[in-house]
Amino acid sequence: MKLISSILLISALVSPSLFAADKPANLDELLSQVKRERVLEQQKNKLREAKFVTERDQQSQLLQQAKARLHAEEQKTAVLNLAFKQNGDDLAEKERLLQEKSGTLGELFGTVRQMANDSRTVLNSSMISAQKTERSQLLIAMAERKQQPTIQELHDFWIMLQEEMTESGKISRFSVPIITASGEVEQRDVMRVGVFTAFTEGKFLRYLPETGKLVELGRQPVQRLQDVVADFAHTTDASSVQNVVIDPTRGALMALLVQSPDLKERIQQGGWIGYIILVLGAIGLLLALQRFIYLTVVGRGVAKQQKEAKANSNNPLGRILSVYKEDQHNDVETLSLKLDEAILREVPKIERGLITLAVLAAITPMLGLLGTVSGMIETFQAITLFGTGDPKLMSGGISQALVTTELGLAVAIPILLIHSAISSKSNRLVQILDEESAAVVAFNAERNHGQSDK
């Protein structure tokens, strides 16, 4: 039994499919089954060996083909490397020849680029660009591109410069969108005088290089200049000579006109102190006007009274003479005192307001000085907070300092002159009253002396 078990174990190790078939019933069946399985295994191994040999031959053939292709590619690579080296040498030689032959031409192109860069700033800021908006693209391309410009670009650049020189001496009419003072864009007919002035409907325009559009000035020049350009725009006779306004700075003066403050803005720069000075000045002028009218009427009344013998109570001299008529029977001293009293009653009416005018003439410069101090305080505060890097931060305080001083002097000087004139006029009237009073007293004393002699 041990022998049978050993044979079965060996058969299982040799062929695992042995036990998959029917189990042998005796040793003969087992032997024949083992032999049959051995024959099957030998056939199977032969098939595997044949397959391996076939695949080995195929792999060997593929390897030979790959080696052949590798050899062909290596030969091709060598040919290409040789051609590449030869082309590189030829290219270096041609570049050397190009540098030698284009030396002078390269300097010319460099000059063209520099001229295009310089001309771009001039042409972009020219009023003609508002009419010919497409020419900036060529200048940008020629100035920033590293390749050499073409013959056509050089020709166009030359035509552009010639066109700028030609148009700068012409008067042109064209229709373009403009930006109005209210910020709206409107299509209008524009007249351009060279590169100096552009206007539409009697209003001056300014060219903005940033947007390439014409802008209506927010603050126009005086009406006289607007009338000049309006008449020029409506002129139909080309042979006639007409006046026109031009800006020789190509818009710089017009830009300063927009930035320069008018009278209202200057007064606003003075702040509340400036308004106080103006109110005091207005009060002084009204008071001076009232006193001037009053003294003029009184002076005419006194002059008329000097020519009449009858005393009239509508003027100071007439009222003084009325006192004389009533008290002429008194002695000279009493009459003189009565007349002095009457003159003293009239003098305050004549000199009324002079002290007020003198105070106003003295206080307005002091208010201007106060505004100056206040403005300088604001300036130094701005310097403390923000430094001196931006002058605009200090301009508000400096403007208040200067404007208030200017307003104070502008108000004080006329009031001082008016005070002097009115004071002189009132002193003259008082002097006339004193002279007439002294004459009446002297006449009365002479008459009394004559009566006493009789």
C-alpha positions, 0 to 999 in steps of 0.5 A: 500500500505504501508503494501505491501511495508513493506512486499516486503522490508522484503522479500528482506532482508530475501532472496535476490534472491526473486527479481531475480525471477518473480515478484508476481502479487498479495499478494497470489503469494507473500506469496507463493513465500515467503514460498517457499523461506523459505523452500529452505533456510531451506534446504540449511541451513541444508545442510550447518550444515551437512557439518560443522558437517562432517568437524568438525568430520574430523578435530577432527579425524585429531587432534587426529591422530596428537596428537597420532603422537606427543606422539609417536615422544616424546617417540622416542625423549626420547629414542634417548636422552637417547641413545645419552647421553649414547653414549656420556658417552661411547665416553668420557670414550673411549677417556679417555682410548685412551688418557691413552693408547696412551700417549707414542704413541702420543709422538712418533708421535710428534717426527715423525712429528718433524723429518719429518719437519726437514728432509723436509728441508734437503731432499728438498735441497739435490741433490738426490731430483733432481733424486727422485722428488716424495719424498717431498709429503710424508714429507709435508703430515706427517709434516702438517697433524694433524692425526696420521701417518699410519704404511705404512707412517712410513715405507716409511719415514724410507726407505726414510731416509735410501735411502738418507744415501745410495745415499749420498755415491754413484755415480749415472748416470741419465737423467733429464731436466736441465736449461742451462746457456741460460735459456733453458730446455734440457734433459741431462745425469747427473753424481752425486757424492753423495750429493756434486757435479753434472755435465754434459758434463764437466760443473758443475751443481747447485741444486735449491730447489725452482724448484727441477731442476739442473741448469748449473752454469752461471760461471764455475770454471777454465778449469782445474777443468772442465777437471777433471770432464770430464775425470771422467765422461768418465771413464769406468773402475770402479776399477780404481781410478780417481780424481773428484771435490766435493763441501763439502758445498753441493753447497754453494761454487758453489753458491758463485762462481756464485755470485762472480764477475770476473775481467771484472765485478770488472773493471766495478764496478770501473766506469769511474775512473777505466777505466781512471786508466787502460788507464793510466796504459796501457800508462805507460806500453807501454812507459816503454816497449819502453824505456826498449827496447831503453835503452837495445839497447843503452846499447848494443851499448855502451858496443860494443863501449867500446871494439872498437877503431873506433867511431861509430855514432849509439850509444851515446858513439860513437857520444861522441868519434866522438866529441873527434876525431874532437876536440882532438887538442884543449886544455883540457878545451875546449875539456872537454866543448865539451865533456860535451856538447855532453853528455848533448845532449845524456842525454835527449834521455836516460832519456826521459819518466822517468818524465812521468812514475813518473807522472803516478805512482803518479797520479794513486793513486790519481785517486784511491782516487778520486774514493774512495771519489766518491763511498763514496758520492754515498753510503751516498746518498743511505743511505740518500734516503733509509736508512741502511736497505738494504746493496745491495743499498750501495754495488755499491758505496762501490764497486766503492770506493774499486775497484778504490783504488785497481786499482790505487795501482795495476797500480801505484806500477808496474809503480813505480818499472819499473820507478826505474828500467829504471831510474837505467838503464839510470843513469848507461848509463849516468855514463858510458858516463861521465866515458868515457868522463873523461877518454878521457879528462885525456888521452888527458891531459896526452898526451899533457903534455908529448909533452910539456915535450919533 
